[in-house]
Amino acid sequence: MKKIIRDNYRVEVLPDTYRLPVSVLADHRAMCALLADVARAVRRHVDGIDGVLPLWDTREECSHCECGWEVLTAAEATVETLAPDEHSVEGEPVCCEAGINEFRAERGIPLLAKSGGAA
């Protein structure tokens, strides 16, 4: 029979970022500094704290089309219906032609033909 165990109790404090300029929100160092300031304030003003941990979420996206970062597996690179062309390799992005061509140019792989390939 399943039972529910509750542990790892904690409080998450979310900084108010709605009024920050986009330039600050996009700057990892600036956001880390903001989190450090919040952490110092919590330690200074709140009793019973075991630790204050600055955390953030990470996601990978294509720098060209901003789609979530997905790549071909070794098996997918050999499947004609999944790979853009016969030069596809493991690790190649699947999102857009610009992303694929940048990946290939860095590795000396022939670029996609202008008329074909990913959208």
Secondary structure, 3 states (H helix, E strand, C coil): CCCCCCCCCCCCCCCCCCCCCHHHHCCHHHHHHHHHHHHHHHHHHCCCCCCCCCCCCCCCECCCCCCECCECCHHHHCCCCCCCCCCCCCCCECCCHHHHHHHHHHHCCCCCCCCCCCC
